[in-house]
Amino acid sequence: MSRRPEIAIIGAGAAGCFCGAVLAERGTDAGITVFEAGRRPLAKVAVTGGGRCNLTNSFRGISTQKAYPRGARLMKRLLAGFSNTDACDWFTAHGVDLVLQDDECVFPKSQDAMQIVGTLLSCLRRGGVSVETEAPVRSIEPLPYGGFILHFEGRPSFRADAVVVTIGGLSSARMQELFQGLDIELVKPVPSLFTIKTDSPVTGLAGTVVKDASISLQGTKLSAEGPLLITDWGFSGPAVLKLSSHGARVLSENGYKGTVAVNWMHGSSEQDIRSWIERQSVASPERQISALHPEKLSSRLWKFILDKASIKENTKFAQLSSRQTGRLCSALLSDCYPVTGRARFKEEFVTCGGVALGEVFPASLESRRYAGLYFAGEVLDIDAITGGFNLQAAWTTGFTVAGSIGNKLNNK
């Protein structure tokens, strides 16, 4: 009697559990075991989106290139096989009602990430997939005639015919430990989604939000727009997180030092601002400039900007000189702040880097060097801006690997 094939998935995160669930639903005649180093599967999914789980995005109004600073070309190809719409259909078919927010982010209607965790774990249980926690794999040993041996610390080794690595974004040391003895090219992982620290009095305005701002990294062509939040350490919000994602490597190489320029009036030109000031000068020439501010700015932020432009609060609109107006336009459109470090984004932590994309066949995500070894999720050099795109990459790459392994097993 022939031995049934064994599939090992290393990492019980979004990509690993989704891959296991899809494999089980395909009815493959194989044993499937998910090995998780931590105590709980899907621990990161449980806290993503502030505990609400931003499953995916509508992708309306954004290109794949903008959504994925690294891996965009591969993701564009893979999304044709399992898209954001397919992900929504899958979760809906499994009893999860979804809602699309105004910002194009998709969440479970329950607003509870644990519903997603429970759905995936139920699929694994129904499919007979074994999930073993506190089982960190130390190394992967390829066998001469096919298959692999997984080595653990303090437990017996495990023989697998196919191995799927879904360990997420880890440090170079952890990756190198797992891949010791394997000829796998790794791109050094560095933080991707983070907020920016700055030593500036602007932090005294913590809690202030500008719904439509833009921020750029001086000395580069990198910029991002969207809501911007002032915090007690610097800047956060979608605009900053997008910038940190696209500028992850540049900022890392420069030790998280540099200068950012904030455009508080994104969408307005200098002429627009001058025209606004002129209208106020005509309509209310005796009114103090601190008493009337652009609609998108709070009174506190407006007064802070006036101070940066060296304009006294009791200055009247009609008294503004051409030089003062120029300084005010500059402070509104290109307000510069030193970058003095980075801070993590809540409980979530995304890295760029990982297994070089040239190491895998793009259609299957199988290793070019080791038949039967696959990679999915953040362990690949794929990462995205905030907004559900990283989880979509997990669903898409997990589905791709499950399909490839299923086809191989069915064709044997």
DOVO-939944 format. One line per field, with one value per residue (C-alpha): x, y, z; residue in one letter. Coordinates in steps of 0.1 Angstrom, whole numbers, padded with zeros to 4 digits. Example, Ala and Ser with C-alpha at 12.3 -4.5 7.8 and 13.67 -1.06 7.14 Angstrom:
u [0123 / 0137]
v [-0045 / -0011]
w [0078 / 0071]
rest [A / S]
! end
This chain:
u [0000 / 0014 / 0019 / -0004 / 0015 / 0020 / 0019 / 0035 / 0026 / 0050 / 0032 / -0004 / -0010 / -0034 / -0015 / -0008 / -0043 / -0060 / -0037 / -0046 / -0083 / -0083 / -0063 / -0087 / -0117 / -0102 / -0104 / -0067 / -0058 / -0030 / -0024 / -0021 / -0004 / 0001 / 0030 / 0029 / 0057 / 0034 / 0007 / -0023 / -0029 / -0039 / -0028 / -0019 / -0052 / -0070 / -0056 / -0054 / -0075 / -0078 / -0094 / -0119 / -0099 / -0095 / -0099 / -0092 / -0098 / -0120 / -0089 / -0110 / -0089 / -0056 / -0032 / -0014 / 0019 / 0007 / -0007 / 0023 / 0057 / 0074 / 0060 / 0035 / 0043 / 0039 / 0007 / -0009 / -0004 / -0016 / -0046 / -0059 / -0062 / -0076 / -0087 / -0101 / -0136 / -0128 / -0116 / -0149 / -0169 / -0150 / -0156 / -0192 / -0198 / -0184 / -0210 / -0191 / -0212 / -0190 / -0192 / -0174 / -0164 / -0161 / -0123 / -0127 / -0116 / -0136 / -0144 / -0166 / -0201 / -0196 / -0166 / -0149 / -0117 / -0124 / -0151 / -0124 / -0102 / -0131 / -0141 / -0106 / -0101 / -0135 / -0125 / -0093 / -0111 / -0138 / -0111 / -0091 / -0062 / -0040 / -0028 / 0001 / 0010 / 0043 / 0060 / 0087 / 0105 / 0142 / 0153 / 0142 / 0162 / 0156 / 0159 / 0179 / 0150 / 0123 / 0105 / 0118 / 0125 / 0114 / 0135 / 0122 / 0136 / 0124 / 0101 / 0105 / 0112 / 0085 / 0087 / 0067 / 0063 / 0055 / 0064 / 0047 / 0066 / 0042 / 0062 / 0054 / 0080 / 0108 / 0143 / 0172 / 0185 / 0153 / 0150 / 0186 / 0181 / 0151 / 0168 / 0202 / 0216 / 0193 / 0204 / 0177 / 0183 / 0169 / 0163 / 0171 / 0138 / 0132 / 0101 / 0076 / 0045 / 0054 / 0047 / 0072 / 0089 / 0099 / 0113 / 0091 / 0066 / 0040 / 0036 / 0018 / -0011 / -0015 / -0049 / -0053 / -0064 / -0062 / -0084 / -0067 / -0030 / 0001 / 0036 / 0068 / 0103 / 0128 / 0156 / 0134 / 0104 / 0084 / 0051 / 0017 / -0017 / -0047 / -0056 / -0027 / -0028 / -0005 / 0006 / 0026 / 0056 / 0051 / 0030 / 0007 / -0024 / -0029 / -0007 / 0023 / 0019 / 0018 / 0049 / 0067 / 0058 / 0071 / 0101 / 0109 / 0143 / 0154 / 0145 / 0162 / 0194 / 0194 / 0188 / 0153 / 0167 / 0157 / 0132 / 0095 / 0075 / 0038 / 0013 / -0016 / -0037 / -0034 / -0053 / -0049 / -0023 / -0004 / -0027 / -0058 / -0044 / -0035 / -0070 / -0086 / -0065 / -0075 / -0112 / -0109 / -0091 / -0119 / -0148 / -0133 / -0103 / -0103 / -0107 / -0077 / -0062 / -0062 / -0100 / -0107 / -0089 / -0092 / -0121 / -0099 / -0076 / -0084 / -0081 / -0051 / -0032 / -0039 / -0025 / 0005 / 0011 / 0008 / 0035 / 0058 / 0052 / 0062 / 0027 / 0012 / -0023 / -0036 / -0025 / -0055 / -0060 / -0057 / -0023 / -0007 / 0024 / 0034 / 0063 / 0041 / 0017 / 0046 / 0058 / 0022 / 0018 / 0051 / 0041 / 0008 / 0021 / 0056 / 0059 / 0092 / 0100 / 0130 / 0126 / 0142 / 0130 / 0101 / 0074 / 0054 / 0019 / -0003 / 0000 / 0006 / 0041 / 0048 / 0082 / 0095 / 0121 / 0121 / 0125 / 0136 / 0109 / 0134 / 0136 / 0100 / 0081 / 0056 / 0027 / 0030 / 0053 / 0072 / 0110 / 0130 / 0157 / 0137 / 0107 / 0079 / 0090 / 0066 / 0063 / 0032 / 0024 / 0048 / 0078 / 0080 / 0094 / 0059 / 0044 / 0017 / 0004 / -0023 / -0059 / -0063 / -0038 / -0014 / -0041 / -0052 / -0016 / -0019 / -0052 / -0039 / -0006 / -0021 / -0047 / -0020 / 0001 / -0029 / -0039 / -0004 / 0000 / -0036 / -0029 / 0003 / -0013 / -0042 / -0019 / 0001]
v [0000 / 0034 / 0060 / 0090 / 0123 / 0147 / 0185 / 0207 / 0243 / 0263 / 0292 / 0295 / 0331 / 0343 / 0328 / 0295 / 0289 / 0300 / 0278 / 0248 / 0256 / 0258 / 0226 / 0208 / 0220 / 0207 / 0172 / 0164 / 0129 / 0141 / 0147 / 0185 / 0198 / 0234 / 0241 / 0273 / 0286 / 0306 / 0296 / 0307 / 0304 / 0336 / 0358 / 0387 / 0384 / 0387 / 0423 / 0435 / 0465 / 0475 / 0441 / 0445 / 0428 / 0448 / 0418 / 0434 / 0465 / 0473 / 0484 / 0512 / 0542 / 0526 / 0507 / 0475 / 0494 / 0520 / 0493 / 0471 / 0489 / 0455 / 0427 / 0447 / 0429 / 0395 / 0405 / 0418 / 0384 / 0364 / 0387 / 0376 / 0341 / 0351 / 0387 / 0408 / 0400 / 0363 / 0368 / 0385 / 0357 / 0331 / 0346 / 0354 / 0318 / 0307 / 0328 / 0361 / 0391 / 0420 / 0458 / 0482 / 0514 / 0548 / 0545 / 0513 / 0490 / 0458 / 0445 / 0418 / 0433 / 0421 / 0444 / 0415 / 0400 / 0369 / 0360 / 0356 / 0337 / 0314 / 0309 / 0298 / 0275 / 0259 / 0252 / 0236 / 0214 / 0203 / 0195 / 0174 / 0197 / 0194 / 0226 / 0222 / 0252 / 0259 / 0239 / 0261 / 0246 / 0251 / 0239 / 0224 / 0195 / 0185 / 0148 / 0134 / 0117 / 0143 / 0155 / 0172 / 0166 / 0193 / 0196 / 0209 / 0216 / 0192 / 0171 / 0145 / 0155 / 0154 / 0141 / 0160 / 0156 / 0193 / 0222 / 0256 / 0284 / 0311 / 0324 / 0361 / 0389 / 0380 / 0392 / 0382 / 0360 / 0340 / 0335 / 0324 / 0299 / 0283 / 0282 / 0271 / 0246 / 0258 / 0278 / 0305 / 0342 / 0364 / 0402 / 0417 / 0424 / 0460 / 0476 / 0488 / 0502 / 0526 / 0561 / 0589 / 0605 / 0642 / 0665 / 0695 / 0716 / 0703 / 0673 / 0697 / 0694 / 0657 / 0644 / 0669 / 0653 / 0668 / 0647 / 0655 / 0663 / 0651 / 0643 / 0638 / 0627 / 0653 / 0642 / 0616 / 0614 / 0597 / 0612 / 0601 / 0617 / 0610 / 0617 / 0628 / 0625 / 0645 / 0624 / 0631 / 0617 / 0630 / 0620 / 0590 / 0583 / 0567 / 0593 / 0586 / 0549 / 0549 / 0571 / 0547 / 0517 / 0532 / 0547 / 0517 / 0509 / 0546 / 0554 / 0523 / 0530 / 0565 / 0554 / 0568 / 0603 / 0629 / 0656 / 0654 / 0682 / 0684 / 0700 / 0709 / 0721 / 0692 / 0699 / 0737 / 0758 / 0788 / 0809 / 0793 / 0804 / 0839 / 0843 / 0831 / 0857 / 0884 / 0876 / 0878 / 0911 / 0925 / 0910 / 0915 / 0938 / 0945 / 0909 / 0893 / 0866 / 0841 / 0844 / 0828 / 0797 / 0775 / 0750 / 0719 / 0731 / 0733 / 0766 / 0752 / 0741 / 0774 / 0794 / 0770 / 0776 / 0814 / 0812 / 0792 / 0819 / 0846 / 0862 / 0876 / 0864 / 0899 / 0908 / 0919 / 0904 / 0938 / 0943 / 0912 / 0921 / 0903 / 0888 / 0875 / 0860 / 0842 / 0828 / 0817 / 0799 / 0781 / 0770 / 0757 / 0739 / 0727 / 0726 / 0709 / 0687 / 0666 / 0628 / 0616 / 0579 / 0556 / 0541 / 0509 / 0510 / 0497 / 0459 / 0453 / 0451 / 0446 / 0441 / 0444 / 0419 / 0381 / 0354 / 0371 / 0368 / 0355 / 0323 / 0312 / 0303 / 0332 / 0309 / 0285 / 0302 / 0270 / 0272 / 0271 / 0252 / 0227 / 0209 / 0208 / 0238 / 0268 / 0303 / 0324 / 0356 / 0381 / 0357 / 0366 / 0400 / 0413 / 0440 / 0467 / 0499 / 0499 / 0493 / 0455 / 0450 / 0429 / 0405 / 0403 / 0392 / 0365 / 0352 / 0354 / 0338 / 0311 / 0303 / 0301 / 0276 / 0255 / 0253 / 0244 / 0216 / 0203 / 0201 / 0182 / 0157 / 0152 / 0146 / 0119]
w [0000 / -0010 / 0017 / 0014 / 0007 / 0035 / 0032 / 0058 / 0062 / 0083 / 0099 / 0110 / 0098 / 0072 / 0042 / 0058 / 0072 / 0040 / 0020 / 0042 / 0040 / 0002 / 0000 / 0023 / 0003 / -0029 / -0015 / -0020 / -0008 / 0015 / 0051 / 0058 / 0090 / 0099 / 0123 / 0143 / 0165 / 0187 / 0211 / 0189 / 0152 / 0133 / 0162 / 0139 / 0120 / 0154 / 0159 / 0123 / 0114 / 0151 / 0159 / 0130 / 0103 / 0071 / 0048 / 0015 / -0006 / -0036 / -0055 / -0069 / -0078 / -0070 / -0092 / -0082 / -0085 / -0059 / -0036 / -0036 / -0034 / -0037 / -0057 / -0078 / -0110 / -0095 / -0076 / -0108 / -0123 / -0093 / -0087 / -0121 / -0106 / -0072 / -0069 / -0042 / -0056 / -0053 / -0017 / -0009 / -0026 / -0006 / 0028 / 0019 / 0008 / 0042 / 0061 / 0066 / 0056 / 0044 / 0042 / 0020 / 0037 / 0020 / 0020 / -0001 / 0027 / 0032 / 0067 / 0081 / 0089 / 0124 / 0127 / 0146 / 0134 / 0155 / 0130 / 0104 / 0127 / 0136 / 0100 / 0089 / 0118 / 0112 / 0076 / 0088 / 0113 / 0088 / 0063 / 0087 / 0088 / 0119 / 0135 / 0159 / 0180 / 0199 / 0172 / 0157 / 0127 / 0131 / 0096 / 0064 / 0050 / 0013 / 0007 / -0022 / -0040 / -0032 / -0001 / 0030 / 0067 / 0091 / 0122 / 0155 / 0189 / 0215 / 0193 / 0165 / 0130 / 0103 / 0068 / 0042 / 0004 / 0000 / 0023 / 0023 / 0041 / 0054 / 0084 / 0077 / 0079 / 0102 / 0110 / 0088 / 0116 / 0120 / 0082 / 0079 / 0107 / 0090 / 0056 / 0068 / 0044 / 0016 / -0013 / -0011 / -0018 / 0009 / 0006 / 0039 / 0058 / 0071 / 0087 / 0062 / 0079 / 0106 / 0118 / 0118 / 0148 / 0148 / 0174 / 0168 / 0187 / 0163 / 0186 / 0210 / 0186 / 0192 / 0181 / 0153 / 0120 / 0085 / 0063 / 0030 / 0033 / 0015 / 0028 / 0009 / 0017 / 0007 / -0016 / -0032 / -0054 / -0027 / -0016 / -0004 / 0003 / 0025 / 0062 / 0084 / 0122 / 0145 / 0175 / 0206 / 0188 / 0153 / 0124 / 0117 / 0096 / 0061 / 0043 / 0066 / 0065 / 0027 / 0026 / 0051 / 0029 / -0003 / 0014 / 0037 / 0022 / 0018 / 0054 / 0067 / 0048 / 0063 / 0098 / 0099 / 0096 / 0070 / 0063 / 0054 / 0039 / 0047 / 0024 / 0047 / 0018 / -0006 / -0037 / -0034 / -0053 / -0040 / -0062 / -0045 / -0011 / -0023 / -0037 / -0004 / 0015 / -0010 / -0006 / 0032 / 0029 / 0008 / 0028 / 0063 / 0062 / 0099 / 0110 / 0127 / 0106 / 0136 / 0138 / 0103 / 0090 / 0060 / 0064 / 0063 / 0092 / 0129 / 0147 / 0167 / 0136 / 0118 / 0147 / 0148 / 0111 / 0115 / 0142 / 0119 / 0092 / 0118 / 0115 / 0147 / 0155 / 0158 / 0123 / 0102 / 0068 / 0051 / 0068 / 0054 / 0033 / 0002 / 0021 / 0049 / 0024 / 0007 / 0040 / 0049 / 0015 / 0020 / 0056 / 0042 / 0011 / 0021 / 0059 / 0067 / 0097 / 0107 / 0108 / 0140 / 0140 / 0135 / 0156 / 0151 / 0137 / 0166 / 0170 / 0133 / 0119 / 0082 / 0067 / 0032 / 0021 / 0025 / -0002 / -0034 / -0060 / -0085 / -0064 / -0073 / -0104 / -0107 / -0117 / -0087 / -0061 / -0061 / -0055 / -0087 / -0068 / -0047 / -0061 / -0036 / -0016 / -0018 / -0003 / 0004 / 0022 / 0037 / 0037 / 0001 / -0009 / -0013 / 0009 / 0006 / 0019 / 0046 / 0036 / 0033 / 0006 / 0027 / 0037 / 0001 / -0008 / 0018 / 0004 / -0032 / -0026 / -0003 / -0029 / -0057 / -0037 / -0028 / -0064 / -0076 / -0050 / -0057 / -0094 / -0088 / -0065 / -0089 / -0118 / -0101]
rest [M / S / R / R / P / E / I / A / I / I / G / A / G / A / A / G / C / F / C / G / A / V / L / A / E / R / G / T / D / A / G / I / T / V / F / E / A / G / R / R / P / L / A / K / V / A / V / T / G / G / G / R / C / N / L / T / N / S / F / R / G / I / S / T / Q / K / A / Y / P / R / G / A / R / L / M / K / R / L / L / A / G / F / S / N / T / D / A / C / D / W / F / T / A / H / G / V / D / L / V / L / Q / D / D / E / C / V / F / P / K / S / Q / D / A / M / Q / I / V / G / T / L / L / S / C / L / R / R / G / G / V / S / V / E / T / E / A / P / V / R / S / I / E / P / L / P / Y / G / G / F / I / L / H / F / E / G / R / P / S / F / R / A / D / A / V / V / V / T / I / G / G / L / S / S / A / R / M / Q / E / L / F / Q / G / L / D / I / E / L / V / K / P / V / P / S / L / F / T / I / K / T / D / S / P / V / T / G / L / A / G / T / V / V / K / D / A / S / I / S / L / Q / G / T / K / L / S / A / E / G / P / L / L / I / T / D / W / G / F / S / G / P / A / V / L / K / L / S / S / H / G / A / R / V / L / S / E / N / G / Y / K / G / T / V / A / V / N / W / M / H / G / S / S / E / Q / D / I / R / S / W / I / E / R / Q / S / V / A / S / P / E / R / Q / I / S / A / L / H / P / E / K / L / S / S / R / L / W / K / F / I / L / D / K / A / S / I / K / E / N / T / K / F / A / Q / L / S / S / R / Q / T / G / R / L / C / S / A / L / L / S / D / C / Y / P / V / T / G / R / A / R / F / K / E / E / F / V / T / C / G / G / V / A / L / G / E / V / F / P / A / S / L / E / S / R / R / Y / A / G / L / Y / F / A / G / E / V / L / D / I / D / A / I / T / G / G / F / N / L / Q / A / A / W / T / T / G / F / T / V / A / G / S / I / G / N / K / L / N / N / K]
! end
